[in-house]
């Protein structure tokens, strides 16, 4: 149980991404993303892809209700990139935003990477999400060029953080 003066108590723990509570949050995130960006600029991993051994899906619970989610996928090294974890599907319901929940969720995902021996976290987000940009930059993420399978996109922002 985590407690902040602004938010009250909340818990962060694993949840199957195909659980109806997770699907509801993922659906809300998809709806938001599709309202902000054209389909070509959305990189929406299906819930099933987050059930693989290389992924961890976490949810945030307030009074037993799932109000936020996020995932991390462990990516193998390549000729041009070291092993890293990619943060995916970060979402916090509007009614509980501004209470430190997103930051706590991000910290929990980073901790999962460290526990797997991964010390680089990367992510892609959109330019039309100033709260997300502020969250990531406030947690030490720095802008980088596109990575992995991503290409240049004027609507995307790419970030990286060294965890250790």
C-alpha positions in Angstrom: 0.0 0.0 0.0 1.3 3.4 -0.9 0.1 6.6 0.5 0.7 10.2 -0.5 -0.9 13.3 1.0 -2.5 14.2 -2.3 -3.9 10.8 -3.2 -4.8 8.7 -0.3 -4.0 5.0 -0.3 -3.4 3.0 -3.5 -1.8 -0.3 -4.4 0.2 -1.3 -7.4 0.4 -5.0 -8.4 0.3 -7.4 -11.3 -2.8 -7.9 -13.3 -3.3 -10.0 -16.4 -3.7 -7.6 -19.3 -6.6 -9.7 -20.6 -8.5 -9.3 -17.3 -11.7 -7.3 -17.8 -10.4 -4.5 -15.5 -7.2 -4.2 -17.5 -9.1 -4.3 -20.8 -11.3 -1.5 -19.6 -8.2 0.7 -18.9 -6.5 -0.3 -22.2 -9.7 0.6 -24.0 -9.8 4.0 -22.4 -6.2 4.5 -23.4 -6.9 3.4 -27.0 -9.9 5.8 -27.2 -7.7 8.7 -26.0 -4.8 7.8 -28.3 -7.1 7.5 -31.3 -8.7 10.9 -30.5 -5.3 12.6 -30.5 -3.4 10.9 -33.3 -3.9 9.3 -36.7 -3.7 5.5 -36.8 -0.2 5.5 -38.3 1.1 7.3 -35.3 -0.4 4.9 -32.7 1.7 2.0 -31.5 -0.9 0.1 -29.5 0.3 -3.3 -28.4 -2.6 -5.7 -28.0 -3.2 -6.9 -24.5 -2.3 -10.5 -25.5 1.3 -9.3 -26.4 1.7 -8.1 -22.8 1.0 -11.6 -21.4 4.3 -13.0 -22.7 7.2 -14.0 -20.5 9.2 -10.9 -21.6 6.4 -8.5 -20.3 5.1 -7.3 -17.0 1.7 -5.6 -16.7 0.9 -3.7 -13.5 -2.3 -2.0 -12.4 -3.0 0.7 -9.8 -5.9 0.1 -7.4 -7.7 2.7 -5.3 -10.3 1.3 -3.0 -10.1 -2.0 -4.9 -10.8 -0.4 -8.3 -8.3 -0.5 -11.1 -7.6 3.1 -12.0 -4.3 2.9 -13.9 -2.0 0.6 -15.7 1.3 0.2 -17.4 3.6 -2.4 -18.8 7.2 -3.1 -19.6 8.5 -5.4 -22.3 12.1 -6.7 -22.0 13.7 -6.3 -25.4 16.7 -8.4 -26.5 20.0 -6.8 -27.5 20.7 -6.2 -31.2 23.7 -5.3 -33.2 22.9 -1.6 -32.7 21.3 -1.6 -29.3 21.9 -3.0 -25.8 19.2 -4.9 -24.0 16.5 -2.5 -22.7 13.0 -2.4 -21.4 10.2 -0.6 -23.2 7.5 1.1 -21.1 4.1 0.5 -22.7 0.4 1.2 -22.1 0.9 3.8 -19.3 -2.6 5.2 -18.4 -4.2 6.8 -15.3 -7.9 7.5 -15.2 -8.6 11.2 -15.4 -10.5 11.3 -12.0 -7.3 10.3 -10.1 -4.6 12.2 -12.1 -2.4 14.7 -10.3 -2.1 12.5 -7.2 1.3 10.9 -7.8 -0.1 7.7 -9.1 1.6 7.9 -12.5 5.0 8.5 -11.0 4.6 5.6 -8.5 3.5 3.3 -11.4 6.5 4.4 -13.5 8.8 3.7 -10.5 7.3 0.2 -10.1 7.9 -0.6 -13.7 11.5 0.6 -13.5 12.0 -1.6 -10.4 10.7 -4.6 -12.4 13.3 -3.9 -15.1 16.1 -3.6 -12.5 15.1 -6.9 -10.9 15.5 -8.5 -14.3 19.0 -7.0 -14.8 17.9 -4.4 -17.3 19.3 -0.9 -16.7 17.9 1.0 -19.7 14.2 2.0 -20.0 12.9 3.5 -23.2 9.5 4.6 -24.4 7.5 6.4 -27.1 4.8 8.9 -26.4 3.0 11.6 -28.3 3.5 15.3 -28.6 -0.1 16.1 -27.7 0.2 14.7 -24.2 1.9 17.4 -22.2 1.2 15.7 -18.8 2.9 12.5 -20.0 5.9 14.5 -21.3 6.2 16.3 -18.0 5.9 13.0 -16.1 8.7 11.3 -18.0 11.0 14.3 -18.0 10.4 14.8 -14.3 11.5 11.3 -13.7 14.8 11.7 -15.5 13.9 10.5 -19.0 15.8 12.2 -21.8 14.8 12.6 -25.5 16.4 10.2 -27.9 16.0 9.4 -31.6 13.6 6.7 -32.6 14.6 3.2 -31.4 13.7 -0.4 -32.2 11.1 -0.7 -35.0 10.0 2.9 -34.6 10.5 5.4 -37.4 10.6 9.2 -37.5 7.2 10.6 -36.7 6.6 14.3 -36.0 3.9 13.3 -33.5 6.1 11.0 -31.5 8.6 11.7 -28.8 11.2 9.0 -27.8 12.8 8.8 -24.3 15.4 6.9 -22.5 16.5 6.6 -18.9 19.6 4.8 -17.4 18.3 3.0 -14.4 21.6 2.1 -12.8 
